[in-house]
Amino acid sequence: MKQGLYVPNVGHYADPRRLAAYAVAAEASGWDGFFVWDHLLLETPTALPACDTWTALTAILARTRTLIAGPLVTPLARRRPAKVARETVTLDELSGGRLVLGVGLGADARGEFTAFGEPAGARARAERLDEGLAVLRALWTGEEHSHDGTHHHLDKVRFLPAPRHPIPVWTAATHGHARPLARAARHDGVILMVREPTGALRGPTPAELAHTLRALPPLERPDGFQVAVPGTLPAGRPDEAAERLRAVQEQGGTWWLEAFDPWRRDPAELRRWIDQGPPLR
């Protein structure tokens, strides 16, 4: 199982130079991946500074050689697929094929849609996400395509260059929700979360992971399908951390993402996790 770090793009982490430095150190310590939130603004409980995730990823991928990186997740409903296609192909070329594109519906809890006049309803965001993914994959082929959809239009567009490496698309899904799982099965991987009654998100337990994966529809791209599990391991207890990771792996997890946020975890914890390296060697 691969192991990565999952960090915000807000607060202490809003400096792209700092994120790139963390990523370089993580690569040197043996971590496999470095993934970054994609928020435009965050106001919980007070407004936090933010950096552009895609600019930060450029710095991260330019300064590393083996680390896999990407946005987890970019709300494709508020992005133009043609712009995302250009960004992803450029980052694929820059990194030599180390980009993962994480996508999801996003949320409007902090006004990231309505504050900018974007449709915020869940159905509208889901429609835009699915259509945007279809357009994105069409543009990645490098072949001429036309598309006359509800939200996006292409008129005999041929987008060059095509990516030289397959760009994996991981989609966010929550435990107990069938449609996000069906979306994930059409792509290359899934980032699994559990929504608490309070609305907060967390990673699944091994039992929840096994239950969710049993509900996953047949995969369109079974070879190399990835199951990413975010969460928080016990600090200072390496045996316990390794035991939990083995349980996740046994239930189908292929990536562990040690998750940080700007409220509950001090940035010094990230530095300690980077320095000690991934728990499973």
C-alpha positions in Angstrom: 0.0 0.0 0.0 1.3 3.4 -0.9 1.3 6.2 1.7 0.9 9.9 1.2 0.3 13.2 3.0 -2.9 15.1 2.5 -2.6 18.8 3.3 -4.7 22.0 3.0 -4.1 25.0 0.8 -5.2 27.4 3.5 -3.9 29.0 6.7 -0.3 27.9 7.5 -0.3 26.0 4.2 -1.3 29.0 2.0 2.4 29.6 1.0 3.3 27.6 -2.1 7.0 27.8 -1.2 6.2 26.1 2.1 4.1 23.4 0.4 6.9 22.7 -2.1 9.5 22.5 0.7 7.3 20.0 2.6 6.9 17.9 -0.5 10.6 17.8 -1.2 11.2 16.7 2.4 8.4 14.1 2.2 10.0 12.6 -1.0 13.4 12.4 0.7 11.8 10.6 3.7 10.2 7.9 1.5 6.6 9.1 1.2 4.9 8.1 -2.0 2.5 11.0 -2.5 1.6 14.6 -1.6 -2.0 15.8 -2.1 -3.4 19.2 -1.7 -7.0 20.6 -1.0 -8.5 22.8 -3.6 -10.4 25.6 -1.9 -11.0 29.2 -3.2 -11.9 30.4 0.3 -12.4 29.0 3.7 -14.2 30.7 6.5 -14.5 28.3 9.5 -14.7 30.0 12.0 -12.8 32.9 10.5 -11.5 33.7 7.1 -8.2 32.0 6.2 -5.7 32.9 3.6 -5.5 30.5 0.7 -3.1 29.8 -2.2 -4.0 28.5 -5.7 -3.7 24.7 -5.6 -2.6 24.4 -9.2 0.2 26.9 -8.9 1.4 25.1 -5.8 1.3 21.7 -7.6 3.5 23.2 -10.3 6.1 24.1 -7.7 5.7 20.7 -6.0 6.1 18.6 -9.2 8.9 20.8 -10.5 11.0 20.2 -7.4 10.4 16.5 -6.9 11.3 13.5 -9.0 9.3 10.5 -7.8 6.5 11.9 -5.6 2.9 11.5 -6.9 0.9 14.7 -6.4 -2.5 16.2 -7.3 -5.5 18.1 -6.1 -7.8 16.2 -3.7 -10.2 17.3 -4.7 -10.9 19.9 -7.3 -14.7 20.7 -7.7 -14.9 20.3 -11.4 -18.4 21.9 -11.3 -16.7 25.3 -10.9 -14.0 24.7 -13.4 -14.0 24.9 -17.2 -13.0 21.5 -18.6 -10.8 23.0 -21.3 -8.7 24.9 -18.8 -8.4 21.8 -16.6 -7.4 19.8 -19.7 -4.6 22.3 -20.5 -3.4 22.4 -16.9 -3.4 18.6 -16.4 -1.6 17.9 -19.7 1.0 20.5 -18.8 1.5 19.1 -15.3 1.7 15.6 -16.8 4.5 16.7 -19.1 6.3 18.6 -16.3 6.2 15.7 -13.9 6.8 12.8 -16.3 3.5 11.3 -15.5 3.2 11.8 -11.7 -0.1 13.8 -11.6 -3.3 12.4 -10.1 -6.5 14.4 -10.8 -8.8 14.1 -7.8 -12.3 15.5 -8.5 -15.6 15.8 -6.6 -18.8 17.8 -6.3 -17.3 20.3 -3.8 -19.5 22.0 -1.3 -21.0 25.4 -0.8 -20.9 25.4 3.0 -18.4 28.3 2.9 -19.9 30.1 -0.1 -17.4 28.7 -2.7 -20.2 28.5 -5.3 -22.8 31.1 -4.3 -20.3 33.8 -3.4 -19.2 33.8 -7.0 -22.6 33.4 -8.6 -22.1 29.7 -9.4 -25.0 27.1 -9.2 -24.7 25.5 -5.8 -27.4 22.7 -5.8 -26.1 19.2 -5.4 -27.8 18.0 -8.5 -26.5 20.8 -10.6 -22.9 20.2 -9.3 -23.2 16.5 -10.0 -24.4 17.1 -13.6 -21.6 19.6 -14.2 -19.0 17.2 -12.7 -20.1 14.2 -14.9 -20.3 16.3 -18.1 -17.1 18.0 -17.3 -15.3 14.6 -16.9 -16.7 13.5 -20.3 -15.4 16.6 -22.0 -12.1 16.3 -20.2 -11.5 12.8 -21.3 -12.5 13.7 -24.9 -10.0 16.5 -25.0 -7.3 14.2 -23.6 -7.5 11.9 -26.6 -6.0 14.5 -28.9 -8.6 13.6 -31.5 -11.3 16.0 -32.9 -14.4 16.1 -30.8 -17.7 18.0 -30.8 -20.0 18.1 -27.8 -23.3 19.9 -27.3 -24.2 19.3 -23.7 -26.3 21.0 -21.1 -23.3 22.9 -19.6 -20.4 22.6 -22.1 -19.9 22.8 -25.8 -17.1 21.8 -28.2 -17.1 22.6 -31.9 -14.7 20.2 -33.7 -12.0 20.8 -31.1 -8.7 18.9 -31.3 -6.7 19.6 -28.2 -2.9 19.1 -28.5 -0.7 17.7 -27.2 -2.5 14.7 -25.8 -1.0 13.6 -22.4 2.0 11.3 -22.9 1.1 9.3 -19.8 -2.4 8.2 -18.6 -3.7 10.8 -16.1 -5.5 8.9 -13.3 -8.9 10.3 -12.3 -9.8 9.6 -8.7 -13.3 10.7 -7.7 -14.6 11.4 -4.2 -17.3 9.2 -2.7 -19.0 8.9 0.6 -19.9 5.8 2.5 -23.6 4.8 1.8 -24.1 6.9 -1.3 -24.5 4.9 -4.6 -24.1 7.6 -7.2 -20.6 8.8 -6.2 -19.6 5.1 -6.1 -21.0 4.6 -9.6 -19.0 7.6 -10.8 -15.8 6.3 -9.3 -16.3 2.9 -11.0 -16.2 4.7 -14.4 -12.8 6.2 -13.6 -9.4 5.2 -12.1 -9.8 5.4 -8.4 -11.9 6.6 -5.4 -11.2 8.7 -2.4 -13.5 7.3 0.3 -15.0 9.4 3.1 -17.7 9.0 5.7 -20.0 11.9 6.5 -20.9 12.2 10.2 -24.4 13.3 11.4 -22.8 16.8 12.1 -21.8 17.0 8.4 -18.1 16.6 9.2 -16.1 14.2 6.9 -13.7 11.6 8.0 -12.0 8.6 6.5 -13.7 5.1 6.8 -12.8 2.5 9.4 -11.5 -0.8 7.9 -15.1 -2.3 8.4 -16.7 0.7 6.7 -14.1 0.5 3.9 -14.9 -3.2 3.3 -18.7 -2.5 3.3 -18.3 0.4 0.8 -16.1 -1.5 -1.6 -18.7 -4.4 -1.6 -21.2 -1.8 -3.0 -18.8 -0.6 -5.7 -20.2 -1.4 -9.2 -18.2 -3.3 -11.8 -15.1 -1.2 -12.7 -14.7 0.2 -16.2 -10.9 0.3 -15.7 -10.1 -2.5 -13.3 -6.4 -2.6 -13.9 -4.7 -0.3 -11.5 -7.9 1.0 -9.8 -6.9 2.9 -6.6 -8.7 3.1 -3.3 -7.5 6.1 -1.3 -8.3 6.2 2.4 -7.7 9.5 4.3 -7.3 9.5 8.0 -5.2 10.2 11.1 -2.9 7.7 12.6 -1.9 7.7 16.3 1.3 9.8 16.8 4.2 8.2 18.6 2.8 4.7 18.4 4.4 3.2 15.3 3.3 -0.4 15.9 -0.4 0.7 16.4 -0.2 2.9 13.2 1.3 0.0 11.2 -1.4 -2.4 12.4 -4.1 0.0 11.4 -2.6 0.4 7.9 -2.3 -3.3 7.4 -6.0 -3.6 8.3 -6.9 -0.9 5.7 -4.8 -2.7 3.2 -6.4 -6.1 3.9 -9.9 -4.5 3.3 -8.9 -3.2 -0.1 -7.1 0.2 0.5 -4.3 0.9 -1.9 -3.4 4.4 -0.6 -3.3 5.7 2.9 -3.5 9.5 3.1 -2.3 11.0 6.4 -4.7 13.9 6.6 -4.0 17.4 8.1 -6.4 20.3 8.5 -5.8 23.9 9.6 -7.8 23.6 12.9 -7.3 20.3 14.7 -3.6 19.5 13.8 -0.6 21.7 14.5 1.6 22.1 11.5 4.5 20.8 13.6 2.8 17.4 13.4 3.2 17.4 9.6 6.9 18.1 10.0 7.2 15.2 12.5 5.4 12.8 10.1 7.5 13.9 7.2 10.7 13.4 9.2 9.8 9.9 10.5 8.7 8.7 7.1 5.8 6.4 6.2 4.8 3.9 8.9 4.8 0.9 6.6 8.2 0.3 5.0 
